[in-house]
Each structure stands twice: as structure tokens, then as C-alpha cells.
Amino acid sequence: MSMVATVAGAQEISGDPAAGEKVFNKCKACHVADEAKNKVGPHLVGVIGRTAGTVEDFRYSSAMVEAGEGGLVWDVPSLSEYLAKPRDKVKGTKMAFAGLKKEDEIADVIAYLNEHPAE
């Protein structure tokens, strides 16, 4: 198992991107990470460092837009919290997924998402 530690901004990202890609299969019904194309959920290209609720041409819940307007930027800690319990992190989110239960899966998904920065 290869572990990766890279820095996105000033954040250390640890996890295995290859394992994260496998975990991300749970997300693919609604999201893509390798192209800027919205599905049921917004695309996740460049999500790390992006203000919540700001992907162009995607209709977010008012709760997600308000979270972004209130300063929520997707970084390692905020993504970790959101991926664990989306409805607790952003009350009123439209995301139906209940969350990932294992911390290593969350770290792996974040490492995978980090492999797809904004261009």
C-alpha cells in the first residue's frame, strides 16, 4: 500500500490515492473528479481549496451556498468532517450520502481528489 503525503496549500494530505479511487466508486453515481462536468452532484475537480457552493452551473442547496458565503472553504479538515457526516457539517445539504465511516477511507478519498486539481 503506497501512502502519499503532499501539501495542498499549507495542508498535509495523507492517504492512498489508488485506494481513494476505489472508495470514490461509491460517489460516482453523483460526482466526477476527473473532468469539470456536473452530474446529480457538482464535479469535484479542484475541490480542495474551493469555496463551498461555487461550482458554475450547479444548483446547490441554499444551505451550501450560505456555508460558502459564510467562509466554508474545502480543505482537509472541512472535507474530512463533511465526508464523515455531510448533514452535520452542512445542515440542509442536498447530498443524500450518509457519509464514510472509516477515517482511512476519508483520507484516501481526499488524497484521490487531490490528484485532480483545478486547471
Residue pairs with C-beta under 8 A, 6 or more apart in sequence:
1 16
1 19
2 16
2 18
3 14
3 15
3 16
4 13
4 14
4 15
4 16
4 17
4 111
5 12
5 13
5 14
6 12
6 13
6 111
6 114
7 13
8 48
8 49
8 75
8 76
8 114
9 48
9 49
9 75
11 48
11 75
11 76
12 76
13 48
13 76
13 107
13 110
13 111
13 114
14 107
14 111
15 104
15 107
15 108
15 109
15 110
15 111
15 112
16 108
16 111
17 108
17 111
17 112
17 114
17 115
18 112
19 104
19 105
19 108
19 112
20 105
20 107
20 108
20 109
20 110
20 111
20 112
20 113
21 112
23 100
23 105
23 108
23 109
23 112
24 31
24 33
24 109
24 112
24 113
26 97
26 100
27 41
27 44
27 97
27 109
29 39
29 40
30 39
30 40
30 41
30 95
30 96
30 97
31 39
31 40
31 41
31 42
31 43
31 44
32 39
32 43
32 44
32 45
33 43
33 44
33 45
33 47
33 112
33 113
33 115
33 116
34 45
34 116
35 43
35 45
36 43
36 45
37 43
38 55
38 57
38 58
41 58
41 95
42 55
42 58
42 60
43 55
43 58
44 113
44 116
45 116
45 117
45 118
45 119
46 116
46 117
46 118
46 119
47 74
47 79
47 113
48 74
48 75
48 76
48 79
48 110
48 113
48 114
48 117
49 73
49 74
49 75
49 118
50 73
50 74
50 118
51 68
51 72
51 73
51 74
52 64
52 67
52 68
52 72
52 73
52 74
52 78
52 90
53 60
53 64
53 65
53 66
53 67
53 68
53 69
53 72
54 68
60 94
61 90
61 92
61 93
61 94
62 92
63 90
63 91
63 92
63 93
64 90
64 92
64 93
64 94
67 90
72 78
72 90
74 82
76 110
78 89
79 106
79 110
79 113
80 103
80 106
80 107
80 110
81 88
81 89
82 89
82 90
83 99
83 100
83 106
83 109
83 110
84 99
84 100
84 101
84 103
84 106
85 99
86 93
86 95
86 97
86 98
86 99
87 93
87 95
87 98
100 106
100 109
